[in-house]
Each structure stands twice: as C-alpha cells, then as structure tokens.
C-alpha cells in the first residue's frame, strides 16, 4: 500500500518569494507561509488571509470575508464570515464558507495537509471551535473535518470525525471534557484504487496525550474510491448509505469556482 506524503502547513515568517506581484491576494510575499519541512506550524484565523504555498500553482488559505449585519426582525446582530480557498493553477476555488457570531469567540486552523501529485489529490484537516454567547444558553462547539480535494475536477469529500456541542459553566468553560483527535492518516491502495482515511478519537480529553493513549484511541475509518464514492466505514464513522444509518458528514460536492487569478 502506498501512503500519501504527509505535509503540514507552515506559519512562521519564512518569506522567500521577493518578486513584485500583480495579484497581491495570492502572490504577496508578505502573506506567504511556505512549506519547507516537517514538523511545522499551522494556518489559523490569527493569520487571516495568509496562505500556504505548496507550489506556484497550488496554494491554500483561510479567508476573512468580513462582517455582515443580520436581523431576525426582533434583534440585530453581526456575523463574521470566513472560509477556505484553494488556488489551483490559475483558478480560485472555495472549499467551504461559513459564519461565526461577531461578538463570540471562534478559532479555526488547518493543521495537516497531504498532497499526492501523482494521483492528483490534496487533503487538509480543518479544526474549528466556537464560543456562542448570544441567546439565553451559551455553549461551545468543537469540529474536526478533513476535506479531500481532487485537483483535476475540483470534487471534494467531507469527512467529519468530530462534531459536538457542550454547554458552559459560569466561567465559559465546557461543562464536559470535549473530544480530541490524533494520528490522522490518509492512504491510497494502487491495486484496489481505493483511499482509506483514519482518525483516532479520544472521548472527553482532559489531560495530556502520549503515544500509548493515541494507540488505544477508538478509530474513525472511511474507505472511498477515486470518484469520492463512499465504499465502507466502521461503526464510529457511521455508514455510506441511508440503509446504513448514514453519518451525514460523509458527502461529496464540487468546490465552488470563484474567479480566475489575475495574470
């Protein structure tokens, strides 16, 4: 079995592309976090609109879409819009877009990326946490989602290994220990032409994690083909069809084309 190369995104001010650019949004060396080595850091909303450059034709970034004013008719509130975009050759695609309440706390980061140039697939793991404080019952959310992206046809499969909500105490801390994941791995079998994604999930993380703990974590497992058809899952991941009591997070879609990159 051939394992995809494991690469992670770098944030650290290592800037080498010093040429002037016509498109500062994607070619400005001042917002360029370059993949150089493992292990490395990650992209997060603390560095909104910075991008990780794997090559001149392949870049990924967490995007700040700004603030919008919304109204329910009874109250007005602001939403912070953000998402993840991919520069694929000379075209820009939106992997996903979502919102968080402006007055609340939210945190999003990309902390793993895989790329197999031979098969033409990119995968990245996005972690989001939010503290929702509007309304009468504040709560916190915790989500871990891996997106596998086909560089050739812009198809995406979404694998959500953690998605949970917890009420909070008077200090804003979760009322219960929330889950965490470690040991994420994506592999490709050249003989069967199938991908297998696994993630180890610790229920109720309340202390440090070492190699032995990771080894004993329950495994979330999904096998899918090159067209992102779900082939099989284990019990923790749910199922591939309605008859299998489907985990609704296992789905595929086409990344939205936004615009051509400026020359």
N, C-alpha and C positions, 0 to 999 in steps of 0.2 A: 504494500500500500504506500502510495506516495503522499507525504504530508505537505500541505501548503506551507510556504515560508511564513514564519511568524514575524511580523513587523509591528512596531508601535510608534505612535505619533510623538514627535519631539516638540517641546516648547522650551526654549532656553536662550533665545537671542543669538543663535549661531547663524549669522547672515553672510552669505557668500555671493548672492546674485546682485551685483552692484550696477547693472546696466539700467538706463532710464527706460521706462515702460509707457506704452500708450494706454494701457488699461491698469490703473493703479489698484483696482479692486482685486485683481488676480496676479499682478506682476510687480507689486511694490515690495522691494526687499525689506522694507521696514516692518512689514507684517507677514514676513515669510519665516515659518518654522520648518527647518529642513530635516528630513530623515537622514541620520548619519550612522547610528549604531544602536545596539541593544545592550542593556536595557535603557530606555529613555523615558522622558516625561510624557505628558498628555496635553491635548487641547481641551480647554474648558471655557465656560461663559465669562470667566475672569479675563479672558483674552478674546472677546467677541471680535469677529471678522478677521482674525488671524487665520492663516491657512497652513496646512502641512503639505509640502511639495514632495511627492514621490519622484516625479519626473516633470519635465516642462509641460507635458500634455496630460498629467494626472495630478490633481490637487483636491484637497478636502478641507472644508472649514465649517465652523459653527457660525451662523449668521444672525445678526441682530436686525430684525425687521422693524424695530421701533415700537412706539406706543400708539394704541388706538383707544378712543373713547367709546364706551358702550353704555347702553341703557336698557333696563328691563321695563321702563315705564314708571317704576316706583323708586328706583335708585340708579345713580350714575356711578360708573367705575371705569378704571383703566386696565387695559391688558397689555402685557409685554409679549410681543410676537417674536419667535425665534425658530430656527430650523437648521438643517444640514444640507449643504450644497456640494456638488462634485463637478469639477472641471474635467471633462472627458474629451480630449483632443481640443477642438475649437468650440465646443458646445458646453453650456452650463445647465445642469440638471438639479432639480430639487429632490433630495432623498425623502425628506419629510418637513412639515411645518406645523407648529403647534403654538399654544399660548399659555402664559402664566400670569396670574394676577399681579399687577404692577406693585401693589403695596405688600405683597407677600414675598417670601424668600424662595428663590429657586436656584438650582445648581444643575448644570448639565456638562458632561465631559465625554470625550471619546478617548478610551484608554487602551484599546487594542485595534490593530489593523492588520489584515492579511492580504497578500496580493500574490496571485499566481499568473504571471504574464503569459505562460504557455497556454493555459486554459482560458485566460481572459476573465477571471473573476476576482472581485475585490470584496472584502468583508470588513465591517467595523462594528465594534460594540459601543453602544451609547448608554450611559447611566444618567438618570435624571432623578432628582429629589426635590420636592416642593413642600413648603410650609404654607398651608392655606388658612388664612386668618379672617376671611370675610364670612359673614353669617354668624350663627349662634354656636357652632361646634367646630372649633379649629381642629385641623388634622394634618398629618404628614403623609406623603406618598413616596414610594420607592419603586423604581422601574429599571430593569436591565434588559435591553433589547439588542440583538445582533442583526444587522442588515447585511445580506449577501447580495452583491450587485454584479450583474452581467455587463461588462464593458462594451460588448458588441451590440446588444439590443436594448439595454437600459432597463431590463427586468430586475425586480427586487423580490427577495423573500424575506419576511419579517419573523424573527424567532424571539419571542419574549419569554425569557426564563424566569424573571421575577416581575410581579406586578401586585403591589399590596398597598393598603391604606391602614394607618393607625391613628387613633385618637391621641391627644396630647395631654400632659398634665399642666399644672398652673405655670410651670417654667417653660413650657413649649417643647418639652422632651416627649418622645413617643411613649405611650402608655405600655407598650410591649417592645421587646427587642425585635428589630426588623431583620429580614433575611439578607444574606450577602452571598456572592458567588466568587469562585476562584477556579483556575485550571481550565479556562475555556479553550477549546481546540476544534479546528475545522480540518478535516482530511478528505482526500479525494482518491477513490479507487479506480485506477485506469482500466482495470479489467471489467468491472461492473458498470463503470461510468456513473458512479453514484458518489454524492457528498455525504459525510456524516458530521454533524455538529453536536458537540457535547459541552455541557457546563455543569460544574459541581455546585450545589446549592446547600448552604448551611442555614437551617431554620433557626431564627432567633439568635443572631450573632450578638454576643455580649462580652466578648473577650478577644485576645489576640489569636490569630490563625497561624498555625505552623504546618509543615508538610504532612504530618501524621493526621491532623484534623482534615486537611484537604483530601487526603486519600480515603477517608471514611465518609465524606460528604455524599448524600444522595445525588444521582446523576440525572440530568435532563438531557434527553437524546432524541435527535430528529435526523432521519435519512431522507434525502431528496435527490432528484435527478438534475440533469443539466438545464432542463426547462423549468426548474423550480416546482415541480410536482412533488408533493409530499408523498413519500413511499411508505414510511413506517415511523413510529415513535415508541417510546417506552411509557410506562404509566405516569411518570411525573410530568411528561410533556403533553399528555392528553391523547389525541388521536388525529388522524388525517381526514376524517370524513364525519358527516353528521351521525352516521351509524356508530362511529367510534367515540361519541361524546366529545366532539372536536374542541380543542383548545383554540379559541377564536383568534389568538395571536399568530397562528401559523397560516399565513396567507401570502399571496404574491400579487404584485401590481407593477405598473410601468412608472418609472421615475418621471416626474413632470419636466418637460423641456421648458426652460425659462427664456433663454436668448443665446445668440451667438457671442462668442468672446470677441472683443474688439481686436483688430489687427494691430 
